[in-house]
Amino acid sequence: SIAMKDEINAEVKVLLHPTLADILITNLLSNAIRHNIEGGHIHVSLTSQRLLVVNTGMPPAIPAVEVFERFKRTNQNDDSSGLGLAIVKQICEVSGLKIRYEYIDKRHVVTVDFPS
């Protein structure tokens, strides 16, 4: 099982096409579930400055700078196509959002910064 915690500010407004927002959030959450561990957790935070998705998991098998590249998979044994984060990055680029990935303290951290 995976524990989920969220801190969602309902007043956040981001200029983003609803379909692209749906794909972005779905891909980030699917990724957080797929690359988690038994007994792990997911933390989602949404503020007017950023969307943060943090999940427990094993370290990526590829360098952190490559996680947004097409067909790069952090685990060759999973059922991932290797496109999810590449699509998320493209959505962010065309929408003026900034995205970054880090692996800190056994946690995958994806941050989407919104324009001010």
N, C-alpha and C positions, 0 to 999 in steps of 0.2 A: 504494500500500500504506500501511497505518497500523500503527505499532508500538504494542504494548500492554505496559504495565508494571503489576503489581499488588503491593500490600502488604496482605495479608489476614491479620488475626488470627483464627484459627480458633476461639478461645475466646469470641468476642463473642456475647452473648445480648441480643436485643431483643424486647420484647413486641409482636409484630406478626403478624397472621394470615398464614400461609404464602402464600396466594394473593395477598394485597395486597403482600407482600414481593417475590414474583415479578414482579408488574406494575410495581412501583416500580423494581426493578433493570433489568428489560427495557426500560422506557421511557427510563431514564437512559442506558443503554448504546446503545440505538438512536439516541437523540438525539446522543450523543457521536460516533457513526459518521457519521450523516447530515450533521452540521454541521462535519465535519472537512475537512481539505485533503489533497491528494495528498502523500505523504511525511510526513504528520502523525503525531501520537501521542495515545494515551489513557493516563491514569494513574488507577488506582482504588486507593483506600486505605480500609481498614475497621479502625477501632479501637473500643474500648468507648464512646468519646465521639461518634464520627461516621463517616459514609460520605462520602467525597470523590470526585467524578468530575471530572477535569480533561481537557480536550481542546483541541488546537490548532484554529484556525478563524478565519474572517473575522469582523469585528465584527458584532454583531446590527444589523439594519436598524430595529429598534424599541427604545425605551428599556428598559433592564434591568429596571425595575420592572414591565414589562408581559409578561415572558416566561412567567409562570405563568397568564396570562389565556386563557380559551377562545378558540380560533380566531385567536389572534395568532401569526403566523408570522414568523420572522426572515428568511425568504427566500421570496418569493411564487412562485418558480420550482421549488421542490422538491416532492416528493410527500407532504409532511406534511399531516396533517389539522388541525394546530394544537391538538390535544387532549392530546398526550402529557404535557407539563409541567403542564397544568391538572389532569390525573388524578393525577400525582405529588403536586401540592400538596394535593389533596383527601385522598389517602391519608395524607399527613403530618399534616394537620389532624385527621382523625378518630382518628389513632393517637397523638397527643400528641408528634409529632416537629416540629422546626423546620427549614425549608428556606430557603436563600438562593442567589441567583445573582449572579455578578460576571463581568465581562470584564476580565482583567488580563494585560498583557504578551502580547497576541495569543492568549490562552487563555480558554476558557469554563470557569468554576469553579462547580460545583454542590455545595453542602454540605448534608448532612442531619444535624442535630444530634440526638442521642438524649437523653432525659431522664436526669438523674443519679440 
